[in-house]
Amino acid sequence: MAKEIGGYVKLQVKGGQANPAPPIGPALGSKGLNIMEFCKQFNGRTQDKMGMVLPVVITFYKDKSFDFVIKTPPAAILLMEAAKIKKASDQPNRVKVGSVTWEQVRQIAETKMPDLNCFTVESGMKQIAGTARSMGVTIKGKAPWATEKK
Amino acid sequence: MNHIELNLTLSPEYAEILMAELAEMGYESFVETDTGLDAYIPESDFSEEKLQETLARYQPVAPVRFSWQVLEKKNWNAEWESNYAPIEVGDAVRVRALFHEPDARFRHELVITPKMSFGTGHHETTWLVMNEQLSLPHAGRAVLDVGCGTGILAILARKLGAADLLAFDIEEWAVENTRENFSLNEATEQSEVFQGTIDDVPFDQRFGGILANINRNILLNEVPRYAQHLLPGGWLVVSGFYEIDAPDIIAKAESSGLSYKRMNTRNQWAMVVFEK
């Protein structure tokens, strides 16, 4: 028989760095889950993404067991990494803080496809480009679909 | 260590961007809320001045309101710890809490009060290492426990005859907890526990056995150091990584002068033993 779900906890945690401090500690501890078990598993599964913010959705069950799914990093994190910047622009329309290529936007869209609410890489790229605009990150060259329409 | 909880109210479009910036500033984890974002950082790393500077830059495009509070260190795992089930390793070892009745059928009973530290035997890696310890020579040896957590592996080493114990962990609460568990298990004599890393172990100190249940990246970095601290004939037990990562760790150990002895796995978690 399937286990009865008690609920869900959604957090954003740096890869390889989960520890029992807040918010993980109080969020899981209050449900009676073994926090240390979660930290060991999360850190074990994210050794190749050390320090990168990763959304994680934890499903906990009435019997105090749990499992979890690690999602792809937020687009803003991937854009900052691609553009090699540490800050977004305070005037994104006027002051640009960095740039990425359309190829990088494609790679980010492809990475994020499982979690994006869209069906094609092209529409994923448009979402990523929107986040880049809000950050003051320019995208070099012409959008691939602009070329295709010629 | 206390933590700061920062509550931010801002439009969802910018919450993700601000999260990326805060992560660069040392904020460790985040929770998206209906009104924005909560962010968490150790109190010692928190600077209100830096935060104000960052948030001020957002005001023209995305007005941000914020407040913060100190969350005092406490044992968040207390509820699970208050009724955890005992763990058996083979028919020789039982790990239990103070509130469990002793069971004389087991040769070694370990009493562990974890207090938010890792190592109760419930996790596959702890179980694998303890199970392996039962077949390794401990009598009269000096044993090092790297990343000791509750101190459970060092305590079993003592019960199996280890003469000297040295244990360390980077986490303050794990160090306190290991000391407490050493006391509960009569393992305080010829034992030392400190907060730190392998770099704090004197260069010329040698051990007959080293136990390291940590993670892939730390092991890949530190296995050569463990090899250097082993006496000829000494053993190294490593765990805390998945089976898929074992070949890299084995290669690193072999290039550090260690001989592979055997591997065991449980639910894809791995444990490997080497000898010098």
Contacts between the chains, C-beta under 8 A, distances in Angstrom:
chain1	res1	chain2	res2	distance
A	10	B	31	7.3
A	10	B	32	7.0
A	11	B	29	6.1
A	11	B	30	7.2
A	11	B	31	5.8
A	12	B	19	6.6
A	12	B	29	6.2
A	12	B	30	3.9
A	12	B	31	7.1
A	12	B	32	7.2
A	13	B	28	7.5
A	13	B	29	4.7
A	14	B	23	6.8
A	14	B	28	5.9
A	14	B	29	6.7
A	16	B	215	6.9
A	16	B	217	6.6
A	17	B	28	6.4
A	18	B	29	7.9
A	19	B	28	7.7
A	19	B	171	7.6
A	20	B	76	5.8
A	20	B	77	6.1
A	20	B	116	4.9
A	21	B	1	7.2
A	21	B	3	5.1
A	21	B	28	7.5
A	21	B	40	7.1
A	21	B	42	7.3
A	21	B	73	7.8
A	21	B	76	7.9
A	22	B	3	4.9
A	22	B	5	6.1
A	22	B	40	5.3
A	22	B	71	4.9
A	22	B	76	7.6
A	23	B	5	7.6
A	23	B	29	5.7
A	23	B	30	7.8
A	23	B	31	5.2
A	23	B	38	6.8
A	23	B	40	5.5
A	24	B	29	6.7
A	24	B	76	8.0
A	25	B	76	3.0
A	25	B	77	7.1
A	25	B	116	7.3
A	26	B	71	7.8
A	26	B	76	5.4
A	27	B	31	7.6
A	28	B	76	7.6
A	29	B	76	3.6
A	29	B	77	5.3
A	29	B	78	7.0
A	29	B	79	6.0
A	29	B	80	7.1
A	30	B	76	7.8
A	30	B	79	7.3
A	32	B	79	4.6
A	32	B	80	5.6
A	33	B	80	6.4
A	34	B	77	6.9
A	34	B	80	4.6
A	34	B	84	7.5
A	34	B	122	6.7
A	35	B	76	6.1
A	35	B	77	4.7
A	35	B	80	7.2
A	35	B	116	7.0
A	36	B	77	6.5
A	36	B	114	7.1
A	36	B	116	7.1
A	36	B	117	7.1
A	36	B	118	4.5
A	36	B	119	8.0
A	36	B	120	7.7
A	36	B	123	7.5
A	36	B	149	7.9
A	37	B	122	6.5
A	37	B	123	5.9
A	39	B	118	7.3
A	40	B	118	6.2
A	40	B	123	5.5
A	40	B	125	7.1
A	40	B	240	7.4
A	43	B	215	5.6
A	44	B	215	6.2
A	44	B	216	7.5
A	44	B	240	6.9
A	44	B	241	6.6
A	44	B	242	6.1
A	44	B	269	7.4
A	45	B	242	7.7
A	47	B	215	5.9
A	47	B	216	4.4
A	47	B	217	5.2
A	47	B	241	7.4
A	47	B	245	7.3
A	50	B	217	6.3
A	53	B	19	6.6
A	53	B	20	7.2
A	53	B	23	4.9
A	53	B	30	6.9
A	64	B	80	7.1
A	74	B	16	4.7
A	74	B	19	6.4
A	74	B	20	6.5
A	75	B	16	6.8
A	76	B	16	4.6
A	76	B	17	4.5
A	76	B	19	6.9
A	76	B	20	4.0
A	77	B	19	7.6
A	77	B	20	4.6
A	77	B	23	6.8
A	79	B	20	7.8
A	80	B	20	5.1
A	80	B	21	7.9
A	80	B	24	7.2
A	86	B	21	7.2
A	86	B	24	4.5
A	87	B	21	5.8
A	87	B	24	7.5
A	87	B	54	7.7
A	87	B	57	7.5
A	88	B	17	4.9
A	88	B	18	7.9
A	88	B	20	7.4
A	88	B	21	6.1
A	90	B	57	3.8
A	90	B	58	6.8
A	90	B	60	6.0
A	90	B	61	6.7
A	91	B	60	6.3
A	91	B	61	7.0
A	92	B	61	6.2
A	131	B	16	7.1
A	131	B	17	7.2
A	134	B	13	6.0
A	134	B	14	6.8
A	134	B	17	6.3
A	134	B	61	7.9
A	135	B	17	5.4
